[in-house]
Amino acid sequence: MLPTAPDLAPAQVFLVGGAVRDALLGLSVRERDYVVVGATPEQLLAHGFQQVGRDFPVFLHPKTHAEYALARTERKTAPGYRGFTVHAAPTVTLADDLARRDLTINALAQAADGQIIDPHGGRADLERRILRHISPAFAEDPVRILRVARFAARFAPLGFTVAPETVALMRQMVAAGEVNHLVPERVWQELSRALTEAQPSVFFHQLRDCGALAQLLPELDRLWGVPQPAKWHPEIDTGVHVMMVVDMAARLTADVEIRFAALCHDFGKGTTPVEILPSHRGHEERSVTLVNAVCSRLRVPQRWRQLAQITARQHGLIHRVAELTPATQLTVLEQTDAVRRPSRFEQLLTACEADFRGRLGYEEREYSQATQWRRLLAAVQTVDAGAIAAQYEESPTALVAALRQARLAAIKAAG
C-alpha cells in the first residue's frame, strides 16, 4: 500500500521512479515521488497540497511534503533540456507519463495495492544490471547523458553497466552538439551529486566514453594519455591516476569538497609542454589557473573553489614535508591559513592523502606526512599570539616579524 497517498478518488496515485527501483533492488529508499492520474491542480489544492515549480504541476503533500506530480507528457520544441512543452491533464495516462522517462529502471510504478506496473521491461533490466534508455526520445534531453553517467556511478558496486545501444545514442547526442545547450548550474548539480557516490570515477569514465567529458570538462579530459614518471606513478597515465585519486578520496571521506579538490589537483599536467614530459615542473600553478576557470564556468561554490585552489597549489609541498626547511614549513602553514582555519587544513591533508594513495601499489600505504603536518601545526598553535601582540602594539611590522620568529622556533623545537 501507499501509506502517504490521500484519497483523491476518482484520481489514482502511483509511487514512481527511484523509490520503486531501489525497493526492488533491496536498497533503502531515499525519497518518494508520486504521480497522480486523472486529477486537476484544483483538486490537489483542495486537499491541502502546495503547488511548487513553474514548468509543470508538482505539489507537496500537506503532511509528508512528498512530491506529487500530475501525469504529464513532454514535447520537444527547442534545443537543450529546457526546450520542452509540458502537457498535464486528467486524460494523460500512467503509461503516457512513464513513457517520457529516461531509463527503463526508472519507468516503474507501484499502485496503491502494491502491484508493480512495468511497461518497458525495467524489472528485467534490474535483474540484468543494465541501464537502458526507453525510446529514441531519450535524445531530446542532454541532461540525460549526465544522469546516465551518475546512475552508472551509483550502481557500479551492484554490477550495473550501460547498454551498448544507450552509449551509442549518447555519442550521437554529443556529436549533434546537444551538450552545448546544458546550463552550468545543471552540469554542476549532476557532477557534485556524482561525487557523493562510492566510485565517482565511473561518472567521468562514462562521460569520456561518449565524448561529453571533452565538451564539459576539457581540463580533466585532456589528462588521459599524458605520461608521468613511472618511478613515482606506476600507473603512468595522468588520467588514470586522477581517477584513482578521486575514488581514493571517496574511500577516505564523505566530504564532497575534498573529493572535488582531489579531482582537480592535477589539471595543470594536461598543459605541460611536451618537450619536458614526463616531468611536470610548475604544474601546480597551472592547475590553480585551470581550477579557477572550471569553478567560474560551472559556478562552483566559493568554499569548494578555495579548497581546490589550495590543494592544487600546495599538494607537492605537503607531500615533501620531510625535505622542507622549517622556514618553508611555516610558509606553507601561513599560505594555507592553517592556524586560523585548521579544519580546512585537515581537508587539505585528506585530499593530499588521496593523491598519495591514488597510485598503483600505494593504495594501502600509510601517509605519514599528514601526521607530521599535524605535529607542526600543533607546535605553532602553542605560540601565544596575543601576548606577542601586546608587546608590539605600536609596531605592526615588528609584531609580524616577532610572531613569525616565535612560530619558527616552535617548529624547530618540534623537529
C-alpha positions as semicolon CSV with decimal commas, in nm:
position;residue;x (nm);y (nm);z (nm)
1;M;0,000;0,000;0,000
2;L;0,098;0,367;-0,035
3;P;0,082;0,495;0,323
4;T;0,114;0,865;0,236
5;A;-0,134;0,872;-0,053
6;P;-0,457;1,059;0,026
7;D;-0,794;0,966;-0,113
8;L;-0,810;1,159;-0,439
9;A;-1,077;0,943;-0,598
10;P;-1,161;0,914;-0,877
11;A;-0,797;1,004;-0,947
12;Q;-0,531;0,736;-0,893
13;V;-0,200;0,778;-0,713
14;F;0,112;0,577;-0,801
15;L;0,453;0,561;-0,638
16;V;0,702;0,606;-0,923
17;G;1,066;0,609;-1,026
18;G;1,357;0,570;-0,790
19;A;1,158;0,463;-0,486
20;V;1,016;0,162;-0,674
21;R;1,352;0,086;-0,835
22;D;1,550;0,099;-0,510
23;A;1,295;-0,108;-0,320
24;L;1,318;-0,381;-0,585
25;L;1,697;-0,370;-0,553
26;G;1,672;-0,408;-0,176
27;L;1,817;-0,061;-0,118
28;S;1,697;0,198;0,129
29;V;1,457;0,440;-0,033
30;R;1,590;0,796;-0,021
31;E;1,274;0,979;-0,123
32;R;0,930;0,900;-0,256
33;D;0,771;1,064;-0,558
34;Y;0,416;1,011;-0,676
35;V;0,222;1,054;-0,998
36;V;-0,145;1,145;-0,985
37;V;-0,355;1,028;-1,282
38;G;-0,694;1,178;-1,357
39;A;-0,671;1,485;-1,133
40;T;-0,658;1,860;-1,178
41;P;-0,448;2,117;-0,992
42;E;-0,763;2,248;-0,828
43;Q;-0,839;1,905;-0,683
44;L;-0,496;1,875;-0,522
45;L;-0,510;2,228;-0,388
46;A;-0,849;2,150;-0,234
47;H;-0,684;1,864;-0,043
48;G;-0,425;2,100;0,106
49;F;-0,139;2,036;-0,134
50;Q;0,106;2,320;-0,205
51;Q;0,199;2,380;-0,567
52;V;0,568;2,426;-0,649
53;G;0,760;2,465;-0,973
54;R;0,677;2,678;-1,273
55;D;0,729;2,444;-1,568
56;F;0,489;2,166;-1,475
57;P;0,238;2,095;-1,196
58;V;0,417;1,947;-0,894
59;F;0,262;1,958;-0,547
60;L;0,387;1,894;-0,195
61;H;0,181;1,670;0,033
62;P;0,041;1,878;0,323
63;K;0,185;1,644;0,589
64;T;0,473;1,442;0,443
65;H;0,592;1,707;0,193
66;A;0,649;1,428;-0,060
67;E;0,621;1,536;-0,424
68;Y;0,307;1,459;-0,619
69;A;0,312;1,541;-0,990
70;L;0,019;1,532;-1,225
71;A;0,069;1,279;-1,502
72;R;0,220;1,462;-1,797
73;T;0,372;1,433;-2,142
74;E;0,653;1,638;-2,294
75;R;0,713;1,755;-2,649
76;K;1,049;1,877;-2,780
77;T;1,024;2,232;-2,915
78;A;1,381;2,369;-2,899
79;P;1,741;2,253;-2,836
80;G;1,862;2,180;-2,486
81;Y;1,698;2,046;-2,175
82;R;1,466;2,345;-2,136
83;G;1,322;2,319;-2,486
84;F;1,008;2,125;-2,395
85;T;0,636;2,190;-2,388
86;V;0,467;2,010;-2,100
87;H;0,109;1,884;-2,117
88;A;-0,067;1,780;-1,795
89;A;-0,435;1,691;-1,794
90;P;-0,671;1,434;-1,640
91;T;-0,666;1,250;-1,975
92;V;-0,289;1,177;-1,954
93;T;-0,243;0,812;-1,854
94;L;0,018;0,649;-1,635
95;A;0,157;0,479;-1,948
96;D;0,195;0,820;-2,113
97;D;0,381;0,955;-1,810
98;L;0,616;0,658;-1,776
99;A;0,700;0,667;-2,148
100;R;0,862;1,011;-2,116
101;R;1,117;0,891;-1,858
102;D;1,483;0,826;-1,931
103;L;1,571;0,468;-1,834
104;T;1,366;0,150;-1,813
105;I;1,460;0,103;-1,448
106;N;1,317;0,449;-1,372
107;A;0,991;0,384;-1,558
108;L;0,842;0,169;-1,284
109;A;0,532;0,244;-1,081
110;Q;0,356;0,089;-0,784
111;A;-0,021;0,102;-0,739
112;A;-0,200;0,150;-0,410
113;D;-0,250;-0,228;-0,379
114;G;0,123;-0,294;-0,423
115;Q;0,107;-0,402;-0,788
116;I;0,416;-0,311;-0,992
117;I;0,348;-0,151;-1,330
118;D;0,638;-0,213;-1,567
119;P;0,561;-0,126;-1,930
120;H;0,922;-0,103;-2,050
121;G;1,097;-0,404;-1,901
122;G;1,256;-0,223;-1,610
123;R;1,242;-0,520;-1,374
124;A;1,422;-0,740;-1,627
125;D;1,691;-0,474;-1,669
126;L;1,727;-0,454;-1,291
127;E;1,794;-0,827;-1,288
128;R;2,037;-0,797;-1,582
129;R;2,204;-0,496;-1,417
130;I;2,155;-0,285;-1,731
131;L;2,096;0,088;-1,770
132;R;1,894;0,118;-2,091
133;H;1,703;0,409;-2,247
134;I;1,332;0,368;-2,310
135;S;1,299;0,519;-2,656
136;P;1,467;0,749;-2,910
137;A;1,303;1,038;-2,721
138;F;1,593;0,999;-2,476
139;A;1,800;1,204;-2,723
140;E;1,578;1,508;-2,675
141;D;1,724;1,596;-2,334
142;P;2,104;1,632;-2,292
143;V;2,075;1,620;-1,913
144;R;2,006;1,250;-1,957
145;I;2,368;1,197;-2,059
146;L;2,474;1,327;-1,717
147;R;2,205;1,129;-1,539
148;V;2,306;0,802;-1,704
149;A;2,668;0,863;-1,607
150;R;2,560;0,938;-1,249
151;F;2,343;0,629;-1,228
152;A;2,634;0,426;-1,367
153;A;2,848;0,553;-1,079
154;R;2,577;0,493;-0,820
155;F;2,504;0,138;-0,926
156;A;2,854;0,031;-1,030
157;P;2,905;-0,153;-0,697
158;L;2,599;-0,364;-0,788
159;G;2,746;-0,454;-1,127
160;F;2,537;-0,224;-1,347
161;T;2,663;-0,123;-1,691
162;V;2,519;0,099;-1,963
163;A;2,357;-0,080;-2,257
164;P;2,566;-0,052;-2,578
165;E;2,273;0,098;-2,766
166;T;2,236;0,367;-2,499
167;V;2,605;0,451;-2,519
168;A;2,571;0,475;-2,896
169;L;2,277;0,714;-2,862
170;M;2,468;0,928;-2,613
171;R;2,756;0,954;-2,861
172;Q;2,514;1,064;-3,130
173;M;2,377;1,332;-2,898
174;V;2,727;1,463;-2,828
175;A;2,810;1,465;-3,199
176;A;2,490;1,660;-3,264
177;G;2,602;1,930;-3,018
178;E;2,328;1,869;-2,761
179;V;2,564;1,903;-2,463
180;N;2,644;2,257;-2,574
181;H;2,296;2,355;-2,458
182;L;2,349;2,241;-2,098
183;V;2,350;2,527;-1,849
184;P;2,638;2,541;-1,600
185;E;2,415;2,502;-1,296
186;R;2,277;2,170;-1,420
187;V;2,620;2,035;-1,511
188;W;2,746;2,125;-1,164
189;Q;2,440;1,976;-0,998
190;E;2,496;1,638;-1,163
191;L;2,876;1,645;-1,120
192;S;2,857;1,729;-0,749
193;R;2,595;1,458;-0,695
194;A;2,817;1,208;-0,876
195;L;3,098;1,293;-0,635
196;T;2,883;1,164;-0,348
197;E;2,892;0,811;-0,489
198;A;3,132;0,538;-0,377
199;Q;3,302;0,525;-0,720
200;P;3,288;0,875;-0,869
201;S;3,536;0,775;-1,141
202;V;3,263;0,578;-1,319
203;F;3,075;0,903;-1,385
204;F;3,376;1,059;-1,557
205;H;3,467;0,742;-1,747
206;Q;3,112;0,724;-1,880
207;L;3,117;1,085;-1,995
208;R;3,455;1,034;-2,156
209;D;3,334;0,721;-2,334
210;C;3,058;0,911;-2,512
211;G;3,267;1,221;-2,580
212;A;3,081;1,451;-2,340
213;L;3,373;1,498;-2,099
214;A;3,581;1,676;-2,364
215;Q;3,297;1,925;-2,409
216;L;3,201;1,975;-2,045
217;L;3,531;1,936;-1,859
218;P;3,822;1,953;-2,106
219;E;4,063;2,029;-1,820
220;L;4,004;1,674;-1,697
221;D;3,959;1,503;-2,032
222;R;4,300;1,609;-2,164
223;L;4,481;1,430;-1,878
224;W;4,440;1,088;-2,041
225;G;4,745;0,991;-2,242
226;V;4,973;1,233;-2,052
227;P;5,265;1,036;-1,901
228;Q;5,417;1,075;-1,556
229;P;5,746;0,931;-1,424
230;A;5,696;0,558;-1,365
231;K;5,918;0,582;-1,056
232;W;5,651;0,782;-0,875
233;H;5,348;0,683;-1,077
234;P;5,347;0,315;-1,172
235;E;5,011;0,374;-1,343
236;I;5,194;0,633;-1,564
237;D;4,883;0,782;-1,729
238;T;4,773;1,102;-1,555
239;G;4,405;1,045;-1,631
240;V;4,420;0,700;-1,474
241;H;4,594;0,850;-1,171
242;V;4,333;1,120;-1,116
243;M;4,052;0,865;-1,135
244;M;4,233;0,655;-0,874
245;V;4,271;0,968;-0,660
246;V;3,903;1,064;-0,672
247;D;3,799;0,709;-0,584
248;M;4,052;0,703;-0,301
249;A;3,912;1,033;-0,173
250;A;3,566;0,874;-0,176
251;R;3,707;0,585;0,023
252;L;3,870;0,816;0,279
253;T;3,592;1,067;0,337
254;A;3,229;1,155;0,272
255;D;3,330;1,521;0,245
256;V;3,244;1,610;-0,116
257;E;3,453;1,929;-0,106
258;I;3,760;1,711;-0,053
259;R;3,656;1,481;-0,336
260;F;3,625;1,778;-0,571
261;A;3,968;1,908;-0,468
262;A;4,113;1,564;-0,535
263;L;3,954;1,562;-0,879
264;C;4,106;1,899;-0,971
265;H;4,451;1,884;-0,815
266;D;4,649;1,783;-1,127
267;F;4,466;1,973;-1,402
268;G;4,791;2,151;-1,487
269;K;4,954;1,829;-1,604
270;G;4,732;1,843;-1,910
271;T;4,909;2,161;-2,025
272;T;5,269;2,053;-1,954
273;P;5,495;2,134;-2,252
274;V;5,559;1,815;-2,447
275;E;5,934;1,870;-2,451
276;I;5,967;1,830;-2,071
277;L;5,744;1,522;-2,032
278;P;5,720;1,305;-1,828
279;S;5,830;1,578;-1,585
280;H;5,561;1,826;-1,484
281;R;5,755;2,121;-1,346
282;G;5,527;2,406;-1,249
283;H;5,207;2,209;-1,288
284;E;5,080;2,326;-0,951
285;E;5,030;2,689;-1,055
286;R;4,894;2,583;-1,392
287;S;4,646;2,368;-1,202
288;V;4,534;2,666;-0,994
289;T;4,465;2,866;-1,310
290;L;4,258;2,583;-1,455
291;V;4,073;2,524;-1,128
292;N;3,968;2,888;-1,133
293;A;3,849;2,856;-1,491
294;V;3,641;2,547;-1,412
295;C;3,493;2,696;-1,097
296;S;3,397;3,016;-1,276
297;R;3,244;2,831;-1,570
298;L;3,042;2,587;-1,358
299;R;2,968;2,842;-1,083
300;V;3,120;2,624;-0,813
301;P;3,060;2,739;-0,453
302;Q;3,338;2,955;-0,312
303;R;3,432;2,712;-0,032
304;W;3,483;2,434;-0,284
305;R;3,690;2,662;-0,508
306;Q;3,918;2,772;-0,223
307;L;3,995;2,418;-0,110
308;A;4,059;2,307;-0,469
309;Q;4,293;2,603;-0,523
310;I;4,491;2,532;-0,206
311;T;4,515;2,161;-0,286
312;A;4,634;2,228;-0,641
313;R;4,897;2,477;-0,525
314;Q;5,025;2,303;-0,212
315;H;4,999;1,927;-0,265
316;G;5,359;1,890;-0,380
317;L;5,496;2,067;-0,073
318;I;5,260;1,878;0,156
319;H;5,399;1,550;0,022
320;R;5,760;1,664;0,073
321;V;5,729;1,790;0,429
322;A;6,035;1,596;0,546
323;E;6,252;1,769;0,284
324;L;6,142;2,124;0,366
325;T;6,329;2,367;0,585
326;P;6,146;2,489;0,897
327;A;6,102;2,827;0,726
328;T;5,931;2,669;0,427
329;Q;5,716;2,452;0,651
330;L;5,599;2,766;0,830
331;T;5,534;2,939;0,496
332;V;5,307;2,650;0,391
333;L;5,111;2,680;0,717
334;E;5,083;3,055;0,662
335;Q;4,976;3,031;0,299
336;T;4,709;2,772;0,382
337;D;4,587;2,981;0,678
338;A;4,621;2,665;0,887
339;V;4,627;2,839;1,226
340;R;4,302;3,024;1,170
341;R;4,136;2,751;0,963
342;P;4,260;2,417;1,098
343;S;3,954;2,228;0,974
344;R;4,023;2,334;0,615
345;F;4,389;2,240;0,660
346;E;4,268;1,896;0,767
347;Q;4,063;1,879;0,447
348;L;4,380;1,962;0,252
349;L;4,570;1,682;0,424
350;T;4,299;1,431;0,337
351;A;4,298;1,541;-0,027
352;C;4,677;1,501;-0,034
353;E;4,650;1,157;0,123
354;A;4,411;1,060;-0,157
355;D;4,668;1,186;-0,410
356;F;4,947;0,990;-0,242
357;R;4,750;0,665;-0,216
358;G;4,578;0,700;-0,553
359;R;4,864;0,520;-0,728
360;L;4,927;0,161;-0,824
361;G;5,082;-0,017;-0,527
362;Y;5,028;0,274;-0,288
363;E;4,664;0,212;-0,202
364;E;4,729;0,068;0,145
365;R;5,035;0,270;0,238
366;E;5,041;0,498;0,539
367;Y;5,050;0,871;0,469
368;S;5,288;0,975;0,744
369;Q;5,316;1,327;0,604
370;A;4,974;1,412;0,745
371;T;5,089;1,314;1,094
372;Q;5,398;1,530;1,059
373;W;5,198;1,833;0,943
374;R;4,956;1,795;1,232
375;R;5,250;1,794;1,471
376;L;5,395;2,109;1,314
377;L;5,060;2,289;1,328
378;A;5,011;2,188;1,690
379;A;5,352;2,335;1,771
380;V;5,268;2,664;1,600
381;Q;4,936;2,679;1,784
382;T;5,121;2,679;2,120
383;V;5,261;3,023;2,043
384;D;5,069;3,290;2,235
385;A;4,999;3,539;1,959
386;G;4,806;3,764;2,198
387;A;5,099;3,802;2,436
388;I;5,332;3,886;2,149
389;A;5,084;4,136;2,009
390;A;5,071;4,313;2,347
391;Q;5,445;4,369;2,330
392;Y;5,437;4,528;1,984
393;E;5,118;4,732;1,985
394;E;5,292;5,033;1,835
395;S;5,477;4,847;1,561
396;P;5,277;4,614;1,334
397;T;5,585;4,535;1,128
398;A;5,781;4,427;1,435
399;L;5,480;4,225;1,552
400;V;5,468;4,024;1,230
401;A;5,840;3,954;1,248
402;A;5,830;3,857;1,618
403;L;5,529;3,629;1,569
404;R;5,690;3,455;1,277
405;Q;6,014;3,412;1,470
406;A;5,829;3,256;1,764
407;R;5,640;3,019;1,539
408;L;5,958;2,925;1,356
409;A;6,123;2,845;1,688
410;A;5,826;2,625;1,781
411;I;5,857;2,433;1,454
412;K;6,229;2,379;1,505
413;A;6,165;2,254;1,857
414;A;5,901;2,012;1,729
415;G;6,162;1,865;1,497
